[in-house]
C-alpha cells in the first residue's frame, strides 16, 4: 500500500511568502482612488473608466477565489458599461452556469474594492479566503475567461485585471478579446457544461449553434426581408458582421452606426437606450431614410449587445416602438401555441408545460393586461437580471424581458428532458416538438442576448407571416415617460413591493400617490438607479398630456424631498 509524502511545511511557507510578495508588488501599482466608494450591484461595478483600475485588480483576486471555491470551474469576467456613455466602464463576474455572480458574493467584491491600502487589501483577501475555506496554492485549480467591449479605457483595465492574475500560479486563463457580453456568458456556460450539451465552448461555437438553429426554424421561408440594425457604434457592429457570414442569405442584415473607433460615438444619439428613452429614431437612422419604405423594420442594440429594441414607421411616418414588453408578448404566445401543438401530455394529449412571463414595474400596464387576458401567467419582480432570471426558472418555459429590451427565454431541464423523449402523435405534434428543441438551441439561456433575441423575433414573425404592423397591433401602449433625476444621494431612496413603492424618504410615497390619483389611469414609481448616480422616475397615463404632467410632478417631488433629507 503506497502513501503520499507529507507536505513540507518549510516549502509551503516559502511558497506562501513568494505569493504574498508577488501580490503586494502587483497591488502597489493599482491603489484605490481617494474619495470614491465602490458598490457591486446588478451590473457589477460601473463608473468612470479612469476610476476602475484598482477595482479590476480586485476583481481578478475575487474571480480566482470564486473559481477555486468551486473546484476550478471557469469563472467569467466581462469588462463593459453596456449602454452607459463612452467615458464610463465597468466589470462584472459570471458564474459557471453563465448566470450572474452569486448574490452572496457581491459583498465580497465590494469589500475588496474598497480597501484603502495594499496592506489592507492583502489582509482582507487572505482573511476572506480563510473564511471561505479556499486554498490559495497552485494545487487548487482555477480557470478564468474574460472579454471586453470596444471602450477606449478597456485596454488599461484589462492590464490591471491581468496584473491581479499574475500573482497566482497554475491558472488556466482564456482571453476572448473584444466581444459582446452574451458571447462571454455563452463560452463560460459551455466550458462548464458536461459532454458539450451547451455547444462548443468557443466564439465560433456560439455563432454556429445560433445560426444553425435559425436556419432550421426558418426552413424554406427565407430569405427574409432586410433588417436594419443600429449597432450603437459598439461591439455589436463586428458581431453583426460575423453573424451575417454564418446566416448567409437567410436573413440579410444591414448594419448602421457601426463605427467602433470614432471617439465619443459609442451610444451617442443611437442604441437601444436612446431609442427607448427618447421614443424616437436615432438621427442617423432617420437621415438615412431606410425605414420610409413599406413593411420595413429596424432594431437597435446597446453598447455590449445584450439589449434590443425594435421599431418602424407607421402611418404618416409616425415612430412606433416595439420594446421588450412587445417582444415578450410576441414570444410567449408563440411558445404557448407550440406547446399546445406538441401535445406533451401523456394520456389525454393535454399540454403539461406552463409558459410564464416575468416583468418588472417598468412593464407597460397595457402589456400586462394583454398577457393576462390571454391566459399567460405574469410575475412582477424588482429590476435586475438576477431577479428576473430566478423567477423565470420557476416556469417550464420562462420568458423575461425588461421594457428596455434586455431579456431571454429559459427552458427548464425537466421540460427539455420531456421534449427529448416525447413521441409525437401527429405531424403537427412532431413539427412543434422539433421547433421547440430548435428554439432551445437558438436562444441564449445564460443571459439577455441582442443577437439571439433578434433572430428569435424574426423566426416568430416569419412563422406568423407578420410585418411589424401586425405585431404592433396586439395592444396599444399607454403613454409613458422615463426620466432621470440627479440627486445628491441616490441611496436615500429605498423601495419595496418589487420597487413599486418607496419606504424612504419618509412621506414621499404618500404625496406621489396623491399626484397619481389626479391623473386618469395614472401610474408612477421612483427607484434609485443601479448603474448611474441618479434616481429614475417612471410614469404612465391614459393621455400624453397626462403622463407629461405626472412625470414632471413626480420629478419635482423627488428633487424637493432629496434636498430636505
C-alpha positions, 0 to 999 in steps of 0.5 A: 500500500503506497502513501503520499509524502507529507507536505513540507511545511518549510516549502509551503511557507516559502511558497506562501511568502513568494505569493504574498510578495508577488501580490503586494508588488502587483497591488502597489501599482493599482491603489484605490482612488481617494474619495470614491466608494465602490458598490457591486450591484446588478451590473457589477461595478460601473463608473468612470473608466479612469476610476476602475483600475484598482477595482479590476485588480480586485476583481481578478483576486475575487474571480480566482477565489470564486473559481477555486471555491468551486473546484476550478470551474471557469469563472467569467469576467466581462469588462463593459458599461453596456449602454452607459456613455463612452467615458464610463466602464465597468466589470462584472463576474459570471458564474459557471452556469453563465448566470450572474455572480452569486448574490452572496458574493457581491459583498465580497467584491465590494469589500475588496474594492474598497480597501484603502491600502495594499496592506489592507487589501492583502489582509482582507483577501487572505482573511476572506479566503480563510473564511471561505475555506479556499486554498490559495496554492497552485494545487487548487485549480482555477480557470478564468475567461474574460472579454471586453467591449470596444471602450477606449479605457478597456485596454488599461483595465484589462492590464490591471485585471491581468496584473491581479492574475499574475500573482497566482500560479497554475491558472488556466486563463482564456482571453476572448478579446473584444466581444459582446457580453452574451458571447462571454456568458455563452463560452463560460456556460459551455466550458462548464457544461458536461459532454458539450450539451451547451455547444462548443465552448468557443466564439465560433461555437456560439455563432454556429449553434445560433445560426444553425438553429435559425436556419432550421426554424426558418426552413424554406421561408427565407430569405427574409426581408432586410433588417436594419440594425443600429449597432450603437457604434459598439461591439455589436457592429463586428458581431453583426458582421460575423453573424451575417457570414454564418446566416448567409442569405437567410436573413440579410442584415444591414448594419448602421452606426457601426463605427467602433473607433470614432471617439465619443460615438459609442451610444451617442444619439443611437442604441437601444437606450436612446431609442427607448428613452427618447421614443424616437429614431436615432438621427442617423437612422432617420437621415438615412431614410431606410425605414420610409419604405413599406413593411420595413423594420429596424432594431437597435442594440446597446453598447455590449449587445445584450439589449434590443429594441425594435421599431418602424414607421407607421402611418404618416411616418409616425415612430412606433416602438416595439420594446421588450414588453412587445417582444415578450408578448410576441414570444410567449404566445408563440411558445404557448401555441407550440406547446399546445401543438406538441401535445406533451401530455401523456394520456389525454394529449393535454399540454403539461408545460406552463409558459410564464412571463416575468416583468418588472414595474417598468412593464407597460400596464397595457402589456400586462393586461394583454398577457393576462387576458390571454391566459399567460401567467405574469410575475412582477419582480424588482429590476435586475437580471438576477431577479428576473432570471430566478423567477423565470426558472420557476416556469417550464418555459420562462420568458423575461424581458425588461421594457428596455429590451434586455431579456431571454427565454429559459427552458427548464431541464425537466421540460427539455428532458420531456421534449427529448423523449416525447413521441409525437402523435401527429405531424403537427405534434412532431413539427412543434416538438422539433421547433421547440428543441430548435428554439432551445438551441437558438436562444441564449439561456445564460443571459439577455442576448441582442443577437439571439433575441433578434433572430428569435423575433424574426423566426416568430414573425416569419412563422406568423407571416407578420410585418411589424404592423401586425405585431404592433397591433396586439395592444396599444401602449399607454403613454409613458415617460422615463426620466432621470433625476440627479440627486445628491444621494441616490441611496436615500431612496429605498423601495419595496413591493418589487420597487413599486413603492418607496419606504424612504424618504419618509412621506414621499410615497404618500404625496406621489400617490396623491399626484397619481390619483389626479391623473386618469389611469395614472401610474408612477414609481421612483427607484434609485438607479443601479448603474448611474448616480441618479434616481429614475422616475417612471410614469404612465397615463391614459393621455400624453398630456397626462403622463407629461404632467405626472412625470414632471410632478413626480420629478419635482417631488423627488428633487424637493424631498432629496434636498430636505433629507 
